[in-house]
């Protein structure tokens, strides 16, 4: 909620502010947030894959024609057929970029979605003009290819995020649902979240600890691999600190709960992993800052290109084509595709080696390890 973040705004006002910038937001029950998010990401991943696949199917003939012509062979596709292939890519598959760009413009800010919208709109608009009026070159393949490539990047990004969400779900599953608490001299089974600090919790051999605490009675061996990564048993006796989620080995323990719920060590680990989902690689943060001035610079560069070519040659169509080229080339294809791919491969390879990446910045800094 807004108060948790230190703001005086109400939740409704925060959601309204987020939506004003062109993004979506909704309130989520914390108890169900993990499962809801995992299900939502799975649904979004399937949807994004479907959109990308259909967009690629429509784009393929356009790109194939261009490659064929570069190879010196003539392969003609009717302008109207090209228009029919490119239009669904623009109006359906690429709609998300235009909505985000419009939201940014309404908020008087600039982002990479604006460059995508400008570049693809310029290529499509010029091609549409030449289809019905000008009779010049068509650039439908550029518009469709840019959108399709960035859609691929978005799908890869969601797929990587799903992997992190699965890791969070696995961490959450380390916490037992119930705990045995001594009340009035007898054991009472209660929900783990109902255990209060100071309660005396009974943990039998082979069970996971429901809370962080201190051993009051008993001795045992503890598997603390969830914290240390080391599965060798750790001896525990009276007075030793223990961590919720660890596995009690061989002895019956009575533990005095110290930190419970959101303050436990396991909860903090889960928060760190959840924070990693929303983090950005430092170079992406740099790009976000630069985009506030980059977008206006690209627009100015395109206008100057048009004016210079028109002034020198007097060739209006060529001046338009070169100005459009500036806008199309400025589309952030590499950032939209390469960055999510690199993060997905990096986190995936680390996960297979048993390494959990704390955040995107940590992944970027791995190359400094000696």
Beta strands, then each sheet from edge to edge (+ up, - down):
strand 1: 178-183
strand 2: 186-191
strand 3: 200-203
strand 4: 213-217
strand 5: 220-223
strand 6: 234-236
strand 7: 241-242
strand 8: 247-248
strand 9: 253-257
sheet 1: 2+ 1- 3+ 9- 4+ 7-
sheet 2: 6+ 5- 8+
end
